[in-house]
Structure formats: structure tokens, C-alpha cells
Amino acid sequence: MARTQTHKQPKMTAEDARTFAGFSTASYSQTMAAIDDRKASGRHTDCTCEPYEDIFNWARWDAMGYHIVRGETSLKIHSYVQCTPKPKTDAETGKEIPQKSYMKPHTHILFCRCQVELN
């Protein structure tokens, strides 16, 4: 079976890593709840990290020159992301038929500043 080539996003710059296109109060609340749960379990009880300031996904930490400390467990939050399928081509006319966008559930894997080290 032949392998298909996957689409890779361009590597994020350190400046891009600190910039956000949108701010979600629901994501903020879920992240703070995940931190509180982690503190209650006895891990990183002194953590004072704030979402959108000290809590990022792996790609953002990597772009800023950090790596995740071995053995650290992620904070998981759930949201919906908008997906827009590629337009289909009508066989008879050859015109592109735009497809309706939809929302899809997605789990975001996050790490806070107390879980990373500078490379």
C-alpha cells in the first residue's frame, strides 16, 4: 500500500507563538479548571500560570525554544474547531460547488510554564 503525503503546516515563529487570533472565555475557564484539578492531585501545587500567557500547546513552546519536561502530563481542554471542506467539481459543468463548513470536536493538549525547560 502506498503512503500518502500529509500536509504539514509551516513552522511557527517565536513571535507567532505569542499571538492569538481569538480569545475564548470557555477555553480559559476549562484551562483554569484543569490547573485546579492538577493542583488538587498534588502536582505543581504552586503553579500560578495563566492561559494565553503561560499555557501553550507543544508547537508554540517549541517555536519559543522550550521543550516539555519528560514525565509531565498535559492539560486537556475540549472545544469545537471550524472545518471547511474542499469544493467539489460538478462532473457535467466543471464548475466548483462550494461545500458548507461545519464544526468538529477537538481536544487541545496544553502545557504550562512550570512543565517546560529552555532548550
VMD Tcl script that builds the backbone (N, CA, C; Angstrom):
set m [mol new atoms 357]
animate dup $m
set s [atomselect $m all]
$s set {name element resname resid chain x y z} {
  {N N MET 1 A 0.844 -1.174 0.000}
  {CA C MET 1 A 0.000 0.000 0.000}
  {C C MET 1 A 0.889 1.237 0.000}
  {N N ALA 2 A 0.612 2.165 -0.842}
  {CA C ALA 2 A 1.412 3.393 -0.947}
  {C C ALA 2 A 1.044 4.358 0.172}
  {N N ARG 3 A 2.049 5.028 0.682}
  {CA C ARG 3 A 1.806 6.041 1.718}
  {C C ARG 3 A 1.402 7.340 1.055}
  {N N THR 4 A 0.483 8.019 1.675}
  {CA C THR 4 A 0.069 9.312 1.138}
  {C C THR 4 A 0.838 10.407 1.855}
  {N N GLN 5 A 1.092 11.477 1.156}
  {CA C GLN 5 A 1.814 12.595 1.739}
  {C C GLN 5 A 0.848 13.426 2.571}
  {N N THR 6 A 1.236 13.748 3.782}
  {CA C THR 6 A 0.383 14.555 4.650}
  {C C THR 6 A 0.776 16.016 4.534}
  {N N HIS 7 A -0.191 16.876 4.741}
  {CA C HIS 7 A 0.040 18.315 4.691}
  {C C HIS 7 A 0.604 18.762 6.029}
  {N N LYS 8 A 1.745 19.423 6.007}
  {CA C LYS 8 A 2.338 19.951 7.228}
  {C C LYS 8 A 2.240 21.461 7.214}
  {N N GLN 9 A 1.902 22.010 8.366}
  {CA C GLN 9 A 1.841 23.455 8.477}
  {C C GLN 9 A 3.258 24.013 8.588}
  {N N PRO 10 A 3.485 25.227 8.114}
  {CA C PRO 10 A 4.818 25.811 8.244}
  {C C PRO 10 A 5.156 26.007 9.720}
  {N N LYS 11 A 6.432 25.908 10.030}
  {CA C LYS 11 A 6.890 26.051 11.409}
  {C C LYS 11 A 6.559 27.457 11.919}
  {N N MET 12 A 6.078 27.513 13.129}
  {CA C MET 12 A 5.675 28.763 13.760}
  {C C MET 12 A 6.913 29.514 14.243}
  {N N THR 13 A 6.894 30.830 14.133}
  {CA C THR 13 A 7.988 31.641 14.653}
  {C C THR 13 A 7.705 31.966 16.122}
  {N N ALA 14 A 8.730 32.411 16.834}
  {CA C ALA 14 A 8.558 32.766 18.240}
  {C C ALA 14 A 7.554 33.905 18.399}
  {N N GLU 15 A 7.556 34.848 17.451}
  {CA C GLU 15 A 6.605 35.955 17.503}
  {C C GLU 15 A 5.174 35.460 17.287}
  {N N ASP 16 A 4.997 34.538 16.316}
  {CA C ASP 16 A 3.673 33.954 16.069}
  {C C ASP 16 A 3.171 33.189 17.287}
  {N N ALA 17 A 4.087 32.564 18.027}
  {CA C ALA 17 A 3.715 31.726 19.164}
  {C C ALA 17 A 3.041 32.522 20.278}
  {N N ARG 18 A 3.340 33.791 20.379}
  {CA C ARG 18 A 2.758 34.642 21.420}
  {C C ARG 18 A 1.524 35.398 20.953}
  {N N THR 19 A 1.118 35.206 19.698}
  {CA C THR 19 A -0.014 35.925 19.124}
  {C C THR 19 A -1.202 34.993 18.973}
  {N N PHE 20 A -2.377 35.468 19.333}
  {CA C PHE 20 A -3.590 34.675 19.221}
  {C C PHE 20 A -4.614 35.419 18.381}
  {N N ALA 21 A -5.248 34.691 17.466}
  {CA C ALA 21 A -6.265 35.287 16.597}
  {C C ALA 21 A -7.557 35.525 17.365}
  {N N GLY 22 A -7.815 34.725 18.374}
  {CA C GLY 22 A -9.044 34.870 19.137}
  {C C GLY 22 A -8.829 34.473 20.585}
  {N N PHE 23 A -9.702 34.934 21.431}
  {CA C PHE 23 A -9.647 34.637 22.851}
  {C C PHE 23 A -10.966 33.989 23.229}
  {N N SER 24 A -10.920 32.824 23.830}
  {CA C SER 24 A -12.134 32.111 24.191}
  {C C SER 24 A -12.271 32.053 25.713}
  {N N THR 25 A -13.353 32.610 26.231}
  {CA C THR 25 A -13.575 32.548 27.675}
  {C C THR 25 A -13.862 31.117 28.115}
  {N N ALA 26 A -14.484 30.317 27.240}
  {CA C ALA 26 A -14.753 28.911 27.573}
  {C C ALA 26 A -13.437 28.141 27.698}
  {N N SER 27 A -12.507 28.358 26.770}
  {CA C SER 27 A -11.205 27.691 26.839}
  {C C SER 27 A -10.432 28.157 28.063}
  {N N TYR 28 A -10.518 29.440 28.365}
  {CA C TYR 28 A -9.856 29.993 29.543}
  {C C TYR 28 A -10.370 29.292 30.797}
  {N N SER 29 A -11.688 29.173 30.910}
  {CA C SER 29 A -12.295 28.538 32.081}
  {C C SER 29 A -11.911 27.066 32.188}
  {N N GLN 30 A -11.931 26.349 31.066}
  {CA C GLN 30 A -11.558 24.935 31.075}
  {C C GLN 30 A -10.093 24.744 31.481}
  {N N THR 31 A -9.228 25.636 31.000}
  {CA C THR 31 A -7.806 25.538 31.329}
  {C C THR 31 A -7.586 25.799 32.815}
  {N N MET 32 A -8.240 26.803 33.355}
  {CA C MET 32 A -8.107 27.083 34.793}
  {C C MET 32 A -8.643 25.923 35.633}
  {N N ALA 33 A -9.731 25.300 35.182}
  {CA C ALA 33 A -10.280 24.133 35.895}
  {C C ALA 33 A -9.297 22.966 35.849}
  {N N ALA 34 A -8.638 22.771 34.701}
  {CA C ALA 34 A -7.647 21.698 34.566}
  {C C ALA 34 A -6.457 21.939 35.489}
  {N N ILE 35 A -6.040 23.197 35.627}
  {CA C ILE 35 A -4.943 23.526 36.544}
  {C C ILE 35 A -5.364 23.258 37.984}
  {N N ASP 36 A -6.586 23.642 38.343}
  {CA C ASP 36 A -7.087 23.386 39.697}
  {C C ASP 36 A -7.151 21.890 39.990}
  {N N ASP 37 A -7.576 21.089 39.009}
  {CA C ASP 37 A -7.615 19.630 39.177}
  {C C ASP 37 A -6.214 19.071 39.397}
  {N N ARG 38 A -5.255 19.596 38.631}
  {CA C ARG 38 A -3.876 19.127 38.781}
  {C C ARG 38 A -3.327 19.497 40.160}
  {N N LYS 39 A -3.628 20.699 40.638}
  {CA C LYS 39 A -3.187 21.115 41.966}
  {C C LYS 39 A -3.806 20.222 43.039}
  {N N ALA 40 A -5.094 19.884 42.873}
  {CA C ALA 40 A -5.789 19.029 43.836}
  {C C ALA 40 A -5.176 17.631 43.890}
  {N N SER 41 A -4.599 17.181 42.767}
  {CA C SER 41 A -3.970 15.862 42.744}
  {C C SER 41 A -2.565 15.886 43.337}
  {N N GLY 42 A -2.066 17.080 43.687}
  {CA C GLY 42 A -0.767 17.191 44.335}
  {C C GLY 42 A 0.386 17.512 43.408}
  {N N ARG 43 A 0.131 17.724 42.124}
  {CA C ARG 43 A 1.188 18.057 41.174}
  {C C ARG 43 A 1.182 19.559 40.909}
  {N N HIS 44 A 2.348 20.164 40.938}
  {CA C HIS 44 A 2.527 21.600 40.679}
  {C C HIS 44 A 1.539 22.444 41.501}
  {N N THR 45 A 1.540 22.218 42.802}
  {CA C THR 45 A 0.605 22.924 43.683}
  {C C THR 45 A 0.871 24.422 43.760}
  {N N ASP 46 A 2.081 24.849 43.412}
  {CA C ASP 46 A 2.416 26.280 43.462}
  {C C ASP 46 A 2.291 26.967 42.105}
  {N N CYS 47 A 1.661 26.317 41.124}
  {CA C CYS 47 A 1.526 26.852 39.771}
  {C C CYS 47 A 0.644 28.103 39.759}
  {N N THR 48 A 1.154 29.171 39.146}
  {CA C THR 48 A 0.396 30.416 39.012}
  {C C THR 48 A 0.241 30.806 37.538}
  {N N CYS 49 A 0.336 29.823 36.651}
  {CA C CYS 49 A 0.275 30.077 35.211}
  {C C CYS 49 A -1.117 30.539 34.791}
  {N N GLU 50 A -1.138 31.415 33.783}
  {CA C GLU 50 A -2.377 31.953 33.234}
  {C C GLU 50 A -2.533 31.539 31.776}
  {N N PRO 51 A -3.748 31.124 31.368}
  {CA C PRO 51 A -3.973 30.804 29.956}
  {C C PRO 51 A -3.668 32.003 29.057}
  {N N TYR 52 A -3.187 31.720 27.855}
  {CA C TYR 52 A -2.817 32.708 26.843}
  {C C TYR 52 A -1.572 33.511 27.216}
  {N N GLU 53 A -1.012 33.290 28.397}
  {CA C GLU 53 A 0.220 33.957 28.813}
  {C C GLU 53 A 1.315 32.943 29.105}
  {N N ASP 54 A 0.969 31.876 29.845}
  {CA C ASP 54 A 1.936 30.872 30.279}
  {C C ASP 54 A 1.541 29.450 29.889}
  {N N ILE 55 A 0.442 29.275 29.197}
  {CA C ILE 55 A -0.045 27.941 28.843}
  {C C ILE 55 A -0.238 27.879 27.332}
  {N N PHE 56 A 0.535 26.964 26.693}
  {CA C PHE 56 A 0.517 26.840 25.246}
  {C C PHE 56 A 0.553 25.372 24.840}
  {N N ASN 57 A 0.333 25.105 23.559}
  {CA C ASN 57 A 0.484 23.746 23.058}
  {C C ASN 57 A 1.963 23.491 22.732}
  {N N TRP 58 A 2.278 22.234 22.353}
  {CA C TRP 58 A 3.661 21.862 22.106}
  {C C TRP 58 A 4.295 22.719 21.011}
  {N N ALA 59 A 3.578 22.970 19.913}
  {CA C ALA 59 A 4.143 23.724 18.786}
  {C C ALA 59 A 4.535 25.138 19.206}
  {N N ARG 60 A 3.730 25.768 20.045}
  {CA C ARG 60 A 4.053 27.129 20.496}
  {C C ARG 60 A 5.279 27.127 21.414}
  {N N TRP 61 A 5.345 26.152 22.341}
  {CA C TRP 61 A 6.521 26.076 23.207}
  {C C TRP 61 A 7.771 25.814 22.369}
  {N N ASP 62 A 7.679 24.921 21.392}
  {CA C ASP 62 A 8.813 24.594 20.527}
  {C C ASP 62 A 9.281 25.838 19.761}
  {N N ALA 63 A 8.349 26.620 19.251}
  {CA C ALA 63 A 8.694 27.828 18.497}
  {C C ALA 63 A 9.415 28.851 19.373}
  {N N MET 64 A 9.129 28.842 20.671}
  {CA C MET 64 A 9.772 29.791 21.586}
  {C C MET 64 A 11.078 29.238 22.162}
  {N N GLY 65 A 11.458 28.004 21.730}
  {CA C GLY 65 A 12.739 27.440 22.161}
  {C C GLY 65 A 12.666 26.622 23.436}
  {N N TYR 66 A 11.499 26.126 23.802}
  {CA C TYR 66 A 11.335 25.310 25.008}
  {C C TYR 66 A 11.020 23.872 24.624}
  {N N HIS 67 A 11.231 22.950 25.569}
  {CA C HIS 67 A 10.780 21.577 25.382}
  {C C HIS 67 A 10.042 21.138 26.650}
  {N N ILE 68 A 9.159 20.161 26.490}
  {CA C ILE 68 A 8.370 19.652 27.615}
  {C C ILE 68 A 9.258 18.747 28.453}
  {N N VAL 69 A 9.211 18.903 29.768}
  {CA C VAL 69 A 9.991 18.070 30.681}
  {C C VAL 69 A 9.447 16.639 30.621}
  {N N ARG 70 A 10.366 15.670 30.541}
  {CA C ARG 70 A 9.968 14.270 30.473}
  {C C ARG 70 A 9.124 13.894 31.702}
  {N N GLY 71 A 8.032 13.199 31.454}
  {CA C GLY 71 A 7.167 12.731 32.527}
  {C C GLY 71 A 6.005 13.655 32.852}
  {N N GLU 72 A 6.000 14.850 32.274}
  {CA C GLU 72 A 4.902 15.784 32.532}
  {C C GLU 72 A 3.654 15.356 31.775}
  {N N THR 73 A 2.508 15.521 32.407}
  {CA C THR 73 A 1.244 15.192 31.754}
  {C C THR 73 A 0.559 16.482 31.307}
  {N N SER 74 A -0.121 16.397 30.216}
  {CA C SER 74 A -0.717 17.592 29.608}
  {C C SER 74 A -2.021 17.988 30.286}
  {N N LEU 75 A -2.408 19.218 30.031}
  {CA C LEU 75 A -3.737 19.704 30.382}
  {C C LEU 75 A -4.571 19.527 29.124}
  {N N LYS 76 A -5.719 18.924 29.237}
  {CA C LYS 76 A -6.558 18.682 28.065}
  {C C LYS 76 A -7.829 19.517 28.179}
  {N N ILE 77 A -8.120 20.271 27.122}
  {CA C ILE 77 A -9.380 21.000 27.069}
  {C C ILE 77 A -10.076 20.637 25.765}
  {N N HIS 78 A -11.370 20.747 25.759}
  {CA C HIS 78 A -12.168 20.337 24.606}
  {C C HIS 78 A -12.918 21.539 24.039}
  {N N SER 79 A -12.944 21.616 22.715}
  {CA C SER 79 A -13.673 22.687 22.045}
  {C C SER 79 A -14.095 22.198 20.674}
  {N N TYR 80 A -14.628 23.093 19.898}
  {CA C TYR 80 A -15.009 22.790 18.524}
  {C C TYR 80 A -14.184 23.672 17.602}
  {N N VAL 81 A -13.729 23.101 16.503}
  {CA C VAL 81 A -12.989 23.859 15.501}
  {C C VAL 81 A -13.784 23.861 14.203}
  {N N GLN 82 A -13.696 24.959 13.471}
  {CA C GLN 82 A -14.431 25.077 12.216}
  {C C GLN 82 A -13.649 24.414 11.089}
  {N N CYS 83 A -14.317 23.584 10.318}
  {CA C CYS 83 A -13.713 22.894 9.171}
  {C C CYS 83 A -14.439 23.315 7.902}
  {N N THR 84 A -13.673 23.581 6.867}
  {CA C THR 84 A -14.244 23.922 5.570}
  {C C THR 84 A -13.714 22.925 4.555}
  {N N PRO 85 A -14.570 22.026 4.057}
  {CA C PRO 85 A -14.102 21.037 3.085}
  {C C PRO 85 A -13.748 21.684 1.751}
  {N N LYS 86 A -12.919 20.994 0.980}
  {CA C LYS 86 A -12.554 21.480 -0.353}
  {C C LYS 86 A -13.790 21.474 -1.237}
  {N N PRO 87 A -13.904 22.450 -2.136}
  {CA C PRO 87 A -15.067 22.466 -3.029}
  {C C PRO 87 A -15.039 21.261 -3.979}
  {N N LYS 88 A -16.218 20.736 -4.274}
  {CA C LYS 88 A -16.331 19.621 -5.218}
  {C C LYS 88 A -16.564 20.186 -6.611}
  {N N THR 89 A -16.183 19.415 -7.621}
  {CA C THR 89 A -16.360 19.839 -9.006}
  {C C THR 89 A -17.530 19.092 -9.622}
  {N N ASP 90 A -18.437 19.833 -10.222}
  {CA C ASP 90 A -19.593 19.240 -10.901}
  {C C ASP 90 A -19.091 18.538 -12.164}
  {N N ALA 91 A -19.426 17.265 -12.327}
  {CA C ALA 91 A -18.946 16.469 -13.465}
  {C C ALA 91 A -19.470 16.998 -14.797}
  {N N GLU 92 A -20.696 17.506 -14.805}
  {CA C GLU 92 A -21.306 17.967 -16.065}
  {C C GLU 92 A -20.798 19.342 -16.494}
  {N N THR 93 A -20.784 20.287 -15.573}
  {CA C THR 93 A -20.436 21.660 -15.934}
  {C C THR 93 A -18.969 21.993 -15.684}
  {N N GLY 94 A -18.307 21.244 -14.815}
  {CA C GLY 94 A -16.914 21.526 -14.480}
  {C C GLY 94 A -16.753 22.657 -13.479}
  {N N LYS 95 A -17.877 23.199 -12.991}
  {CA C LYS 95 A -17.823 24.287 -12.010}
  {C C LYS 95 A -17.617 23.723 -10.616}
  {N N GLU 96 A -16.954 24.522 -9.780}
  {CA C GLU 96 A -16.753 24.122 -8.398}
  {C C GLU 96 A -18.016 24.395 -7.593}
  {N N ILE 97 A -18.371 23.435 -6.754}
  {CA C ILE 97 A -19.533 23.575 -5.877}
  {C C ILE 97 A -18.998 23.792 -4.463}
  {N N PRO 98 A -19.207 24.977 -3.886}
  {CA C PRO 98 A -18.700 25.218 -2.530}
  {C C PRO 98 A -19.395 24.297 -1.523}
  {N N GLN 99 A -18.633 23.846 -0.539}
  {CA C GLN 99 A -19.165 22.970 0.488}
  {C C GLN 99 A -19.427 23.773 1.756}
  {N N LYS 100 A -20.405 23.344 2.505}
  {CA C LYS 100 A -20.771 24.020 3.744}
  {C C LYS 100 A -19.756 23.705 4.838}
  {N N SER 101 A -19.314 24.715 5.568}
  {CA C SER 101 A -18.390 24.474 6.669}
  {C C SER 101 A -19.158 23.886 7.847}
  {N N TYR 102 A -18.419 23.244 8.746}
  {CA C TYR 102 A -19.044 22.591 9.889}
  {C C TYR 102 A -18.102 22.659 11.092}
  {N N MET 103 A -18.638 22.391 12.266}
  {CA C MET 103 A -17.849 22.397 13.491}
  {C C MET 103 A -17.552 20.951 13.893}
  {N N LYS 104 A -16.313 20.709 14.324}
  {CA C LYS 104 A -15.877 19.373 14.686}
  {C C LYS 104 A -15.263 19.416 16.083}
  {N N PRO 105 A -15.561 18.435 16.958}
  {CA C PRO 105 A -14.953 18.439 18.298}
  {C C PRO 105 A -13.444 18.201 18.211}
  {N N HIS 106 A -12.712 18.860 19.099}
  {CA C HIS 106 A -11.255 18.733 19.096}
  {C C HIS 106 A -10.740 18.816 20.527}
  {N N THR 107 A -9.764 17.981 20.864}
  {CA C THR 107 A -9.107 18.029 22.168}
  {C C THR 107 A -7.782 18.762 22.003}
  {N N HIS 108 A -7.577 19.792 22.791}
  {CA C HIS 108 A -6.343 20.572 22.757}
  {C C HIS 108 A -5.433 20.077 23.880}
  {N N ILE 109 A -4.186 19.801 23.552}
  {CA C ILE 109 A -3.195 19.316 24.504}
  {C C ILE 109 A -2.302 20.500 24.863}
  {N N LEU 110 A -2.313 20.906 26.127}
  {CA C LEU 110 A -1.598 22.104 26.568}
  {C C LEU 110 A -0.606 21.790 27.677}
  {N N PHE 111 A 0.415 22.632 27.792}
  {CA C PHE 111 A 1.401 22.539 28.860}
  {C C PHE 111 A 1.645 23.939 29.400}
  {N N CYS 112 A 1.880 24.042 30.710}
  {CA C CYS 112 A 2.121 25.371 31.284}
  {C C CYS 112 A 3.613 25.585 31.525}
  {N N ARG 113 A 3.961 26.801 31.890}
  {CA C ARG 113 A 5.358 27.200 32.043}
  {C C ARG 113 A 6.110 26.328 33.054}
  {N N CYS 114 A 5.446 25.835 34.074}
  {CA C CYS 114 A 6.140 25.015 35.076}
  {C C CYS 114 A 6.404 23.595 34.563}
  {N N GLN 115 A 5.996 23.281 33.333}
  {CA C GLN 115 A 6.225 21.948 32.755}
  {C C GLN 115 A 7.241 21.975 31.622}
  {N N VAL 116 A 7.863 23.112 31.353}
  {CA C VAL 116 A 8.800 23.223 30.230}
  {C C VAL 116 A 10.151 23.726 30.705}
  {N N GLU 117 A 11.164 23.464 29.875}
  {CA C GLU 117 A 12.512 23.965 30.113}
  {C C GLU 117 A 13.029 24.571 28.824}
  {N N LEU 118 A 13.914 25.552 28.954}
  {CA C LEU 118 A 14.546 26.169 27.785}
  {C C LEU 118 A 15.489 25.168 27.144}
  {N N ASN 119 A 15.446 25.077 25.817}
  {CA C ASN 119 A 16.338 24.145 25.093}
  {C C ASN 119 A 17.779 24.516 25.293}
}
mol reanalyze $m
mol bondsrecalc $m
mol representation Tube
mol addrep $m
